[in-house]
Structures are given as C-alpha cells and as structure tokens.
Amino acid sequence: MSKIIAFIQVQGRPGIIETEVSPTATVGEIHEALEAKGIKVEAETFVFVDEAEEHLPLERHHPAQGCKRGCRIHVTTCRRIKVKVHFTHKTAEREFPPGVRIRAVKQWAVHEFGMSPQDAAEHVLQICGSTERPATDTPLSQVAHNCSACFDLVPEKRVEG
C-alpha cells in the first residue's frame, strides 16, 4: 500500500517535520512514525490529527482517524487550550483543541463580538502584550503557553495611497 505525507508539529519546537504513514494508519503506526523522528510519546503526551476535537486514544490498534494526505499531526501536553480574546472593552473565553488554527479562533471571536464581515476583514489576532500576529494557518498549540493563549483583536494596518 502506498504511503502518504503527514506533517508533524510539536508543541514548543519550531518548524514542521515531514513523515510518511499509511492512509489507514493505526495509532501504533503513528507513534512509531513519531518515534522514528525522535519524538517521544509518553503518558502525558497527547497526539491530535489536524483540528480534531479529541486526541488519539492510547490503544495502539485503533485507527488514526483523520489521517490523510497532508494532515498535520500535533504532539502536545495540552488536551485543551484555554483562549482569551480581548476586543475594545470586552473579553471572550473558550477552550479549543490544540490543532485548531488561528483562523478558526478569529472566526469564533468575530462571532462572539458581533462584528460585521467588513469589520472582521480589517482585524487580526495579535498575541497579548506583543506585536506578534501569527499567520492564520498556525495551530493554536504553537502559540500557547501553559495550555492557554491570549489575543487582542486589533485593526490590521493598511497603507492607502
């Protein structure tokens, strides 16, 4: 059977690691692929595929649901990430799975704050207390600290001429 390319992202480690797995991979096969790349899967480690709500089970014989060509495998110590988003004088809070991308957090925040589509298009998420604006395809686990993340929903500066 042919293999598919999957991308591994490890919390606290920059960059993406490429691996090959079977499209019908079991949890055990995913763990073996991680270990082959020097990534230990321990009792306090959670493995998520893409933006799945639940982590892969510990039973190695289970199928690794959602593993398809180009999927992202997230290795993290967080089962959920508590997110706060500030906008003007309001704050919204919610927990997300670690693989959720910044764009999904922004969509949720825009809905929570009742922003119009035009206003939403002119705002971006910025990490609280910084000027860092993560790309919209960044997984939440890459910007979280101690299983939490804080953002300000701020206007995106545009140059008009």
DAZI-V65496 format. One record per residue. RES is the residue in one letter. PSI is psi as a letter, one per 20 degrees, with the letter a starting at -180 (NA if undefined). NEAR is the number of other C-alpha atoms within 12 Angstrom. Layout:
res->[RES:RES]
psi->[PSI:PSI]
near->[NEAR:NEAR]
This chain:
res->[M:S:K:I:I:A:F:I:Q:V:Q:G:R:P:G:I:I:E:T:E:V:S:P:T:A:T:V:G:E:I:H:E:A:L:E:A:K:G:I:K:V:E:A:E:T:F:V:F:V:D:E:A:E:E:H:L:P:L:E:R:H:H:P:A:Q:G:C:K:R:G:C:R:I:H:V:T:T:C:R:R:I:K:V:K:V:H:F:T:H:K:T:A:E:R:E:F:P:P:G:V:R:I:R:A:V:K:Q:W:A:V:H:E:F:G:M:S:P:Q:D:A:A:E:H:V:L:Q:I:C:G:S:T:E:R:P:A:T:D:T:P:L:S:Q:V:A:H:N:C:S:A:C:F:D:L:V:P:E:K:R:V:E:G]
psi->[q:q:q:q:p:q:p:p:p:p:p:i:o:q:r:p:p:q:r:p:r:q:i:k:q:r:h:g:h:g:g:g:h:g:h:h:j:k:o:p:o:r:h:j:p:p:p:q:p:c:k:q:h:q:r:q:r:h:o:i:i:q:q:n:p:i:o:r:p:j:q:p:o:p:o:r:j:p:h:q:p:p:p:p:p:p:o:d:j:q:p:q:q:q:q:q:q:h:i:p:q:h:h:h:g:g:g:g:g:g:g:h:j:k:q:q:h:g:g:h:h:j:q:r:p:p:p:p:j:a:j:p:n:q:q:h:j:p:q:h:h:i:i:q:p:l:k:q:q:p:q:p:o:q:p:p:p:q:p:p:NA]
near->[9:12:18:20:23:29:29:39:34:36:33:21:17:14:15:23:25:22:29:30:33:28:24:23:31:24:32:24:27:45:36:21:28:30:17:18:20:14:26:21:29:15:13:14:23:33:44:42:37:35:32:27:21:24:30:35:24:24:16:17:17:17:23:32:27:27:34:24:23:23:31:37:45:46:40:39:29:33:32:30:32:27:36:30:35:27:29:14:10:16:19:26:23:20:26:30:38:46:42:37:30:36:27:25:41:41:25:26:33:31:18:22:23:16:20:15:14:11:17:25:20:18:27:33:42:30:28:23:13:13:15:17:27:28:20:21:21:30:40:45:44:37:38:37:21:20:25:28:35:36:35:34:39:27:18:17:11:10:5:4:3]
